[in-house]
Each structure stands twice: as structure tokens, then as C-alpha cells.
Amino acid sequence: MIASALAKLVWRTGLKRVSWLRLWAASSGCAALAMLGGLVVFAHDGRLTTYAAMVVAAALGLWWVGFRPFRKAA
């Protein structure tokens, strides 16, 4: 939620048409998938690589919703 709020604050004009809920859902959903992947691969929680993957996945989720190149311009 913090990443979504910061992205909305920093890129105010670029993300004007994207809702907070959509940004939050994309970033948290991608992070949850990364966490599940880490649990499958490492068989337990708490690995630093899983947390790093969660950060990268959340950032990619925000990018996908807000800044992907083929998004329709308003």
C-alpha cells in the first residue's frame, strides 16, 4: 500500500487516471505470488531471496498497471 501511495504521489500526472485500488491490487497480488513461489521453491518462509522477489514483483505490478508502453493514452 505504501508503494502504491508513493507511486501515486511521485507520478501524479502519469497516474492520474489509475485508481489507488488498482495500483494496490496489482502490487500486492504480484508480491503474494512471489511469496507463494518462494514457499514452493524453498519450502519455508523467511528467505531473503523471497523478500527480494516480493519487492521486485510489487514494482513490476505497479509498472504493469501504470506505465506499460502499450497502455491506452488518455
N, C-alpha and C positions, 0 to 999 in steps of 0.2 A: 504494500500500500504506500509505503514511503517512496519507493522508486517511481510509482505512478504519479504521486503528488509532485515530486521533484521534476519529473519529465514535463508535466503539465505546466509547472511554474517556469522552467527554463525555456521551453519551446512553446510559449504562449500562442503565437500566431500560427505556427505549423500544426499544432494540435488543437486548434480552436474547435474544429468540427468533430473531434473524437471525444467520447464521453469518458468520465473518470471510471465508471463501472467497467467499460470495455477495456480500458488500459489495465485496470486491476485484475480483471478476469484473465486476460492474456498472460500477464506476468506471473500471477500466482499459479495458473494452470500449467504453464511451462515449467515452473520451478517444482511443482508437485510431480510432474512426470519425470523430471531429472532425479528427484529424491527416490521415486519408485525404482528407477533404473539403477541407482546406486545401491538400493536394498537388494535388488536381484543379483547384481554383479558381486557385491562384497558380503552379502548375507547378514549384515548388521548395520545399524545406523552409527554415525559419528565419524565417518572417514572424511578427511579434509578434501579429498578429490570430489566427493559427493557434494559438499558445500560449494566448492568452486564451480561445479557443473550447474548447481542451482542458480548461482549468480549469473553465469553466462546465459542460461536458459531464460531467466527472467528478463535480461537485457534483450535477448533475441525476440522474446514475446512482445516487448514494448516496441521494438523496431518494426516487427511484422504488422502490428496494428496501426502504428502511427506514421511510419516513414518508408514503407516498402516502395520501390520505384514504380510499380505498376498500379498503385492506389489511384483511384479517380480523383483528380484535382477538382476543387470546388470553385 
